[in-house]
Amino acid sequence: MSQPTVVTVGADMFADSVAGQAVDVERVDWRPPMPGTEADLAAVATDPRRPDANRRAVEAMLGVTAHLVDVAPASEVLGLEKGQFLHAGPPIEWARTSGPLRGALMGGAALEGLVDDPEDAVALFESGSSVSLEPCHHRSAVGPMAGVVTPSMWMWVLEDRATGRRTYCSLNEGLGKVLRYGAYSSEVLTRLRWMGDVLGPLLQAAVRGTEEATDVTGILTQMLQMGDEAHNRNRAGTLMLLRDLSPAMVSSGSDAGFDSKDVADVLRFVGGNDHFFLNLAMPACKLALDAGRDVPGSTMVVAMARNGTDFGVQVSGTGDEWFTGPAQVAEGLFLGDYGPDDANADIGDSAITETAGIGGFAMATAPAIVRLVGGTVPDALATTRRMHEITLAENPRWSVPVLEFMGTPTGIDVSKVCRTAILPQINTGMAGKVAGVGQVGAGLVTPPAEIFPKALAALAARVPSA
Amino acid sequence: MSQPTVVTVGADMFADSVAGQAVDVERVDWRPPMPGTEADLAAVATDPRRPDANRRAVEAMLGVTAHLVDVAPASEVLGLEKGQFLHAGPPIEWARTSGPLRGALMGGAALEGLVDDPEDAVALFESGSSVSLEPCHHRSAVGPMAGVVTPSMWMWVLEDRATGRRTYCSLNEGLGKVLRYGAYSSEVLTRLRWMGDVLGPLLQAAVRGTEEATDVTGILTQMLQMGDEAHNRNRAGTLMLLRDLSPAMVSSGSDAGFDSKDVADVLRFVGGNDHFFLNLAMPACKLALDAGRDVPGSTMVVAMARNGTDFGVQVSGTGDEWFTGPAQVAEGLFLGDYGPDDANADIGDSAITETAGIGGFAMATAPAIVRLVGGTVPDALATTRRMHEITLAENPRWSVPVLEFMGTPTGIDVSKVCRTAILPQINTGMAGKVAGVGQVGAGLVTPPAEIFPKALAALAARVPSA
């Protein structure tokens, strides 16, 4: 006699009752769709372009290999001019900026010599004359946390050789009192000046002197087998970058006139900052996602980014439009005596990692991350499995050994998010909400739910009438 | 009404029947003890010294922190003289040596200038005049695979600062055609000469010039959170070593007269060999285990080692005595066209890693290892859990994130092995059985079962009469 197998959806009472009769029960997680999305879900579901559009967007994204091709100042590679400031997240004006973004802009103004004292920059930004704010994403760049980029900052340059498309990111300063967390003390500015005088130029010599360009996508593949999820753990990635660049740092660095003290200082700086590789992981993810942009009918998310006030998403089928809502405060673990009241709302372009299927989406491969962002190891495993419910594909190059080499969940589908009400899981650093404080913790956060129905409505409005 | 919980041991039939009635069943793995060990098990079990002796042996082992304090030639630090050869495993005479050990001894004789052509060394070793063989373990050293050490080879020097005890290991040559796998072609000897002329001296300058001695035990802690089990995966460990030594390679290397090409060559050599750190993991494990030696009444294994012919163990309560049996051939994955018939029996001192609770014992933390040694990810998780059945402790410094930070199973107990018939799981490289071939694969192997009853009998014979 074959045993009955029962599939239950929703309330547990029926499942419990059947299980009590020794019948195999498969419990399927089901939740009602996000309120008010039923009509738009139906419209998008019947869009004849959708299956092929999503397939093309995913394939374009998965087809990108990011190579590290240069390091150079933002003035050169982004054409950034004095007074122009890039920042993380969707567009925002000074009046609505949060503390950490303000702090980073103030420090950036001092770094560029627009003011002597960062405090004097407040009046400058309030006046709005001779300064302008623009999202990193609008210049093919990404920036962690405040994400402030000024003309003199040196940028990683990544390239997709198949198309020549490039993306950019600043160099990582380390942890604690750093500009990207809104700190702007003299110690912060002194470090940034050293980064401009020594770190950037020496990395440029090393990158230009390395015979085979570093395959950043390939390092990401390895990292995911080495306990990094490439958002809040980048230890193995940083070490592999050091391995790849250090021989040329020594030989090309010496040819370029750097002495052994400079080279040793740079090796120590990079080796002492486990997050150094984050600023390569992010533009590699952006380079992949940019390839999936602008496919009419595609419901795939191509950017998630936060400016400390607003959380915004961009979707392949809706071009450059941002769908925004209030950024949330993460839940997690705090440094020293800091607590939830000290934390700013979610900030940074680093959620580009989750958008590409790593970071919070790959927590299963980095169970030690729970010691940094909170939660338990089973939570971490469950999170990666749950993200498969709202994504279009598994990334065959980014596999999770402990899940029997399953690819990471990749390509967030606005329809699936609205239909399941499962929100993307982001793990993130937390900045102090007062300008100048710096990092206060790390934790887990989601986007505000409302941005997905907004994006869905815009997709529905674009469905061609039958 | 509280549900009954049933614990079942042995045959599955009863468990199946109870489970069919919807009762919770905890299935406990049980096997009869190894045949003929009942009387010795009883004798050892009643030894009043045993609980405290094992506690002391474990505590001594877990208390050791291995620091990297020097790099120097074996002639200096081991007093090794021309014609003296160290090898892996328990003692063996030339007539009984296997192909890979022969090949390594022949190459070693040529490296030392005892013969011009490695082939001529066969007659030298057959005559036995002016040459002698001795286990690495008898000189506080360990050697991977053939483990051949000659006077001119440079050695890592590790120290337990609390006691001043030191252990030693040669420098890792990389993979493929290398001496430790029994290859002795001119390419092998050329590399060894470069290692003696450049690599060793530059590492010495770096180690002596590094302000804070590298904490090898601490690197092992980190590696286990980065996908390495520190026997067949040492990628993260190698990268962390490079991170720690590279600044001093540049500055002290330059002071010691090395030019930037030498430094870049060494960075490339180390960075290009994911196994480089194995030769630090092994002496760190030996340093810990040596602290647990010679505790009367302790049933803890302090060394497992293979010479390619015999597998030997040493036990804390029985001093320097080796209990030996025939080394087995590993099951696993083969390189290129090689197959099981090409593989030599198990060889090398590297099973010191399993003896200390990592390697095969920590496979759960390195699930990607199954792509190298075979098996499945669930097997890897199950192996670590199973090793807890035959060990005395969990190592709190070496934790496995995916098993919710459980410490690795540490301190193999001869009694538990005999009582459960569960053999220690070793993962290992496989050498070709013909001298000169080199590596043919990697896989999983266990010791010959018979050595544990032999050791148990020796322990039982030493139990004081009541």
Interface residues (C-beta under 8 A of the other chain):
Chain A: A19 G20 Q21 A22 Q222 Q225 M226 G227 D228 R235 A236 L239 M240 L242 R243 D244 S246 P247 A248 V250 S251 S254 S260 K261 V263 A264 D265 L267 R268 G271 P367 A368 V370 T376 V377 P378 L381 P401 V402 E404 F405
Chain B: G20 Q21 A22 Q222 Q225 M226 G227 D228 R235 A236 L239 M240 L242 R243 D244 S246 P247 A248 V250 S251 S254 S260 K261 V263 A264 D265 L267 R268 G271 P367 A368 V370 T376 V377 P378 L381 P401 V402 E404 F405
